[in-house]
Amino acid sequence: MRKALTIAGSDSGGGAGIQADLKTFQELGVFGMTALTAVTAQNTLGVHAVYPMSAEAVVKQIEAIGEDIGANAVKTGMLFNAEIIESVSAQLRIYEWENVVVDPVMIAKGGASLLQLEAISAMKKYLLPRSKVITPNIPEAEVLTGMLIRNTEDKKEAAKRLHEFGVKNIVIKGGHDENESESIDLLFDGMEFYTFTSQRILTKNTHGTGCTFSAVITAELAKGVTVYEAVLKAKDFIQAAIEDQLEIGQGHGPTNHWAYGKRKIARELAKL
């Protein structure tokens, strides 16, 4: 049994955060575990309140996993402040976890800040050098690199800058691309660039896409696949999750975490 640990915040609406991560791990046949960094009161209309855990509480949760169950891959999501980021980075080093996927969560769909400004430098100094994969969207990549991203060449330059922080593999997601017909994700492994293209779906129901995307990569790395294969699976998983809409809530609704599995079963049945 392969095991994946998510170190992230809770989404009371169930569409993002550790809830999205656990749903994704389950769909992909990986045993999921959690270390909670914050409790949020949120729904599809936005984040109403954030209650961060203490760094000590986060560390104790990670230690409980590391000393008993272990993890084949680890994902970080909402870490909220510099103290938590530094503490989590130290735990990753102590347990020598190599398959670390960093989703640098900064802003919620509704615009609420999920990362304190002083935490950004801590992320670059302590966490990014310990990551195997980082999955920023375009606004997050702009904050981390200090540059504007408007086209493919800008994405490539941003990926190179992030690689200089010690990140082995950078995936800059294309959800915020200005291209109206396609969403193009860019992977840089330090030597080569790879693109993953999908049709853009015009919908407001995209809550939790970033969490889910990085959770797929984490689950696949836990299974031992390559980063390229993991990103390819993540792209297919998210496309299915967005296309097969749930229409939950009045605002930015969640994606459909079981859509990929439904399609896989349908394809198998069609072969019979």
Stockholm file with secondary structure:
# STOCKHOLM 1.0

chainA/1-272         MRKALTIAGSDSGGGAGIQADLKTFQELGVFGMTALTAVTAQNTLGVHAVYPMSAEAVVKQIEAIGEDIGANAVKTGMLFNAEIIESVSAQLRIYEWENVVVDPVMIAKGGASLLQLEAISAMKKYLLPRSKVITPNIPEAEVLTGMLIRNTEDKKEAAKRLHEFGVKNIVIKGGHDENESESIDLLFDGMEFYTFTSQRILTKNTHGTGCTFSAVITAELAKGVTVYEAVLKAKDFIQAAIEDQLEIGQGHGPTNHWAYGKRKIARELAKL
#=GR chainA/1-272 SS CCEEEEEEEEETTSSSHHHHHHHHHHHTTCEEEEEEEEEEEEETTEEEEEEECCHHHHHHHHHHHHTTTCCSEEEECCCBSHHHHHHHHHHHHHTTCCCEEECCCCBCTTSCBCBCTTHHHHIIIIIGGGCSEECCCHHHHHHHHTSCCCSHHHHHHHHHHHHHTTCSEEEECCTTCSCSSEEEEEEECSSCEEEEEEECCCCSCCBTHHHHHHHHHHHHHHHTCCHHHHHHHHHHHHHHHHHSCCCCSSSSCBCCTTHHHHHHHHHHHHHC
#=GC SS_cons         CCEEEEEEEEETTSSSHHHHHHHHHHHTTCEEEEEEEEEEEEETTEEEEEEECCHHHHHHHHHHHHTTTCCSEEEECCCBSHHHHHHHHHHHHHTTCCCEEECCCCBCTTSCBCBCTTHHHHIIIIIGGGCSEECCCHHHHHHHHTSCCCSHHHHHHHHHHHHHTTCSEEEECCTTCSCSSEEEEEEECSSCEEEEEEECCCCSCCBTHHHHHHHHHHHHHHHTCCHHHHHHHHHHHHHHHHHSCCCCSSSSCBCCTTHHHHHHHHHHHHHC
//
